[in-house]
Amino acid sequence: MQKKILSVCSLLFLSFLSINCQDQREKKQKQDKETVSLESSFEDDFYVGAALNDGHIDGSDTLGLKLLRNQFNTITPENVMKWMYVHPQRDTFYFDTSDKYVALGNDNNMHVVGHALVWHSQLAEWMNQVKDSAEMATILKEHISTIVKQYKGKIDAWDVVNEALNEDGTLRESNFYNVMGDSYLELSFKEAAKADPDAQLVYNDYNLWKPEKRAGVVRLVKKLQESGAKIDGVGMQAHWSLLGPDIEDIENSIIAYSELGVKVMFTELDVTALPNPWDLNGAAVEQSYEQFEGDPTMNPYPNGMPDSIQTKLAKRYEDIFKLFLKHKDKISRVTFWGVQDGQSWLNGWPINGRTNHPLLFDREYSPKKAYDAVIDLKKKN
C-alpha cells in the first residue's frame, strides 16, 4: 500500500514538473516573441528607424508611439523641421514642435535625425524672393547656424542638403542654385559643421540607384571633400516598388558611395504595392496625377492586400534586407518613411485618395508578412 502511495505521488510530482516545464516553455516563447523587434534584431548591424508625424510628436497617436518605442531606435521628422515650418519669416524661427520631436528621441535614447536644412521644396515663400547672392549666403548661414545650434548635442545627424540633383546627375536649378551657383552646397555643409562639429552631415536624395544620378552624387561629394567641407554620409531615399529598382543597381550605388569614404544611409524606405503612372519619376513631391483620382485600376486594394500581394511584398523586403546585411559594414542607418501603412505619404502621392500598403506594419499597427520576412533573416544567421 505504501509503495502504491509513493508511486502515485511520484506520478503526480512528475506530472507537475511536466506541466510546469511546459508553462515555462510557453512563457519563454511568449517573452521571446514580445522582445523580438527590428531594433534588437539588427542592433549589431545598423540603426532601424521610422519617420514621425505630428501625432507621434504631440503624443496623440499612442499606438504609434508604443510601436515606435518597441521596434525602432532612430527617428526622422516627416515635416516639422522643413524650412516653411521652422523658419516661416525672415526673423522668425518656430521651434515648439521640433523641440518636442527632439525631446521624444532623446528621452527614448534614440538616434535623432534632423531633416532637412536646405531644400528647394516646402521652402518658406519669402525665401523664394531672395535674388541677391550675398543676401542669400547671409540668410543660409543664419538659418543653418540658428537651427543646428538650437539642437547641438541633441541631434545626431543632419540631412544638410536635400535633392540638389536632376535625374541626369546635373545640379537642379533651384532658387539656391540660380542665385548662388553650386557654392551654396559648400557653404551649407561648412556652416553645419561649424555649428555642431560632432553631428553627422548627410547629402540626401532619391533615385540614387540610377547610374547617371550616382555619378552626379560622386562628383558632388568629391567636390565637397576637396573644398574641405565635412560630409559623413549619402542618404539614399528608398521609395521603391515591388518591381524595381534592381538589387544590382542599388548595390552598385552602395559600393560607389562607400568608396568615397562616407557611410550610406537608407533614409526613406517604403515599397509601393500599387501601380503608378508610367512616367512617374522618383519622389519629386511636385508631381501630381489628378486625372487618375477615383480610377479603381490605380487603387486595387482599398480593403486590404490579397495574400498573394502580401507574399510579393514580403519577398521584396527580404531581398532588400539581404542586400543591406551583405553590406552592413557600409550602411549605418535604415529608416522607414512612416510607422504604419495608414500614416504613409503614399496614400496621397502621386494620386490622392488611394489605399497603399508600403510598410512593415498595417493600419491596425500589426506586423505583416513582410515584417516576419525581415526578422526571419536574422533568425537564420
Buried (B, 14 or more C-beta within 10 A) or exposed (E): EEEEEEEEEEEEEEEEEEEEEEEEEEEEEEEEEEEBBBBBBBEEBBBBBBBBBBBBBEEEBEEBBEBBBBBBBBBBBBBBBBBBBBBBEEEEBBBEBBBBBBEBBBEBEBBBBBBBBBBBBEBBEBBEEBEEBEEBBEBBBBBBBBBBEBBEEBBBBBBBBBBBBBBEBEBBEBBBBEBBEBBBBBBBBBBBBBBBEEBBBBBBBBBBBBEEBBBBBBBBBEEBBEBEBBBBBBBBBBBBBBEEBEBEBBBBBBEBBBEBEBBBBBBBBBBBBBBBEEEBEBBBEEBEBEEBEEEEEBBBBEEEBEEEBBBBBBBBBBEBBEBBBEBBEBBBBBBBBBBBBBBBBBBEBBBEEBBBBBBBBBBEBEBBBBBBBBBBBBEEE
